[in-house]
Amino acid sequence: MKKWAASLLLLSLAVTGCSPSGENQEAGAGKDEAAKKPVELTFTIFDDGVGVDKKLVETFNQSHPDIKVTYKPLPSGELRDRLTTWLAAKDDSLDVLGLDIVWISEFAKAGWISPVEDLMDAAMKEKVKTGFLKAPVDAVTVDGKMYAVPWNSTAGMLYYRKDILEKEGVQPPQTWDELLTLSKELGQKYNMNGFVGQYKQYEGLVTNVLEIMESYNGKILDDSGKPVVNSPENVKALQTMVKLKEVMPNGVNTYMEKESQETFLNGNAVFMRHWNSAWPLAEKEGSAVKGKVGVVPLPKGENGKHASTLGGWNLAVSQTSKHPKEAFEFIQWMTEAKQQKVKAIEGGRLPSDVSLYEDQEVLTKNDSFKSFYEVLKNGVSRPKSPRYGKVTEAIQQEVSLAFNGQKPVEQALSDLQKKLEDVAK
């Protein structure tokens, strides 16, 4: 009877799988399933409407079954406000962030993004150091550490009517004085504006004035963050900017990117300061200036140098991410030459990897990349400040007053110096 009972018990355990060994097998199976479940990440960046970023995320997910990235784009006008709100609230659903180059210092100082340098291996550090554009790398470096990996870049450049300059037998201007002279002469001769840029009181005004100041060897903040804007070099630079009004359209103080490029692309200006984004519009079918445009670095100031304000997007790891290692694995993949090449060819973005400016496939698609590279080598960062919002607001206010003739240049710079000193306190 005891033998029969024991046999029945064993049979029952075998059928139900409730033996101690069965429990271990089920637990083991559960662990295996958990181990196979991919790490989930979110990638948040502005929606450029092109669709290349989404395509790259899908390709990554297909080739990395252990990581699943959810692409979470936001309207460009909302991205910064939403990110700052989420990061300040320590939202741990954020992993990989696409950040405008001007946000890096602020986000790093606030403790919202992790130093990516700590996540890099030796090969990656060497690649970024020797194979990426130097200026964007400097821009994402805060207090000696990299807080993002440059992904794509842009910088201010001088567009010119190649057909007109060739007809007149003159070269593109090398200095601001030459630009002013040519703008007057050619503008009058061809019945068009000489020059156009972005001079409304907004961030674009800061990029325009910074380029001129840097070209005269002037600075807004020194390397320690101390305001040094009230200098003889910057007086000359701002005076030059005011003089340029003589050859610009009436109402240029209301111009942003859209208005300035419309003026130039409609054939109503000889020269234009703009980003590389204007190039495909100039060369598209039906353009009034198709085949008639050239691009060169912006002019130099007296005894100065070529300088172009940097723009562009960079990839960072949120400080609140639960998976920083996997987040950086995704960033490393996205910033490899192969993926940057896709962005360059299909999205028209200027890569941070310098090797792609000699890539024949890239140049076949857009041979102007050679000219863009020359511009990017002169890239300069906007002032690195954890209070950049206050800094840019002060610059916009005082430069706008000087540009519109409402305040003498010297007074505007003196007042700007005081405002920036107050911000730095």
Secondary structure, 3 states (H helix, E strand, C coil): CHHHHHHHHHHHHHHHCCCHHHHHHHHHHHHHHHHHCCEEEEEEEECCCCCHHHHHHHHHHHHCCCEEEEEEEECHHHHHHHHHHHHHCCCCCCCEEEEEHHHHHHHHHCCCEECHHHHCCHHHHHHHHHHECHHHHHHCEECCEECCEEEEEEECEEEEEHHHHHHHCCCCCCEHHHHHHHHHHHHHHCCCEEEECCCCCCHHHHHHHHHHHHHCCCCCECCCCCECCCCHHHHHHHHHHHHHHHHCCCCHHHCCHHHHHHHHHCCCEEEEEECHHHHHHHHCCCCCCCCCEEEECCCECCCCCCCEEEEEEEEEEECCCCCHHHHHHHHHHHCCHHHHHHHHHHHCCEECEHHHHHCHHHHHHCCCHHHHHHHHCCEECCCCCCCHHHHHHHHHHHHHHHHCCCCCHHHHHHHHHHHHHHHHC
